[in-house]
Amino acid sequence: MSASTQFDFTPLLPAGLPAPAAKWTGLAKYSFVGGNNDPDGVPVDGLIDAVNAVLKREGKALATYNLAHGPQGYRPLREFLTHKLKRDAGIDCTADEILIVSGSLQALDLVNHTLLARGDTVLIEQETYQGSLNRLTRLGVNAVGIPLDQDGIRIDALAAALADHKRRGITPKYIYTIPTVQNPTGTILPESRRAEMLKLSRDYGVPIFEDDCYADLTWSGKRPPAIYAMSRHGGVIHIGSFSKSIAPALRVGFIVAPWEVMSRMLALKTDAGSGALEQMVLAEYCAPLFATHVPELTRGLRKKLDTLMEALNEQFGTVAEFEEPKGGIFLWVKLPDHVDTLKLYQAALAAGVSINPGPEWSTNKAWSGSRLRLCFASPSHQQIREGVAVLAEVCRREFGVPTRSGNIERAQG
């Protein structure tokens, strides 16, 4: 069929659709984008053994939607999560308070569609997950950014925002926070601030939406209790994922919530169940091996972070500013004010380096204009060093930083 005679779908498209997606052209040579993890950190052999064991034992259950375990997901995986969440996050819940979903993105969608309507307001960390911001924009929801410091969301700023909205007769629908290894800053909210946030939540009648997607990946192996675990009034929805601890392509996440709200989310989850094979394999693998796998994974990630920080110091000197994250897979970097990371993104991509420009991860586009997020988990140590060198050359060419004098790098600022 020639192009001129192809059917034109354009007049049929409803208003408000997102822009069309670009065709996939592959990852950049030096890819520092997305939440991709360390290929060497995927426990392939253990997953192979788990696939074989669980399929031989229970494979015929694939003939029934949800493996006949109901719409909340494969029960052995939910049982594993009750033990894991109690041990690691202090959450005391039952398997019936857990819903298995297709990654934490589906969790975001279910919570949003349960609680939000166009024109609503939510309070959200000023720097936060791009996927959360994009969804709120698409829903027509007003996302009010609350500033962070080296310990995470500032409770004084949160209190001021809640008081201001109350004066104006507005009750935000939720407070969205990534308290444990924040994305993109890598901070961990202290237990005292979590308690203060819960008090504000009670006082103003605004629930907390706790995204714990990165919480397993702390360098120390320790973390404060989840906000959900500390709540005595039930006003918290907690979500998590296996994407960072096992593998992002598996697309398995979970929601922990009181039945009152869980039942409403279940009514919206109309996909006939998240992938059953992934749930079976994860339950089989994680029950005996998760607790030893994660520390090994984080040790490898920590070494890659060290390589990235060393490369930035070597190539940029003091013009690349950053706080060492407490865990995770991202480094949040500040370049001189006149560097526009949206423009840097385009120039770097042309040179084979992909980065995440700061404005895409912030409610304050001006403040984040010279910032960028670098994922250090996916590239190799050599790719990290080479990619940062190419990025520095692009920055020098496009923005004059870092400056070069002979063979000596001189930092500006």
Disulfide bonds with the S-S distance in Angstrom:
none
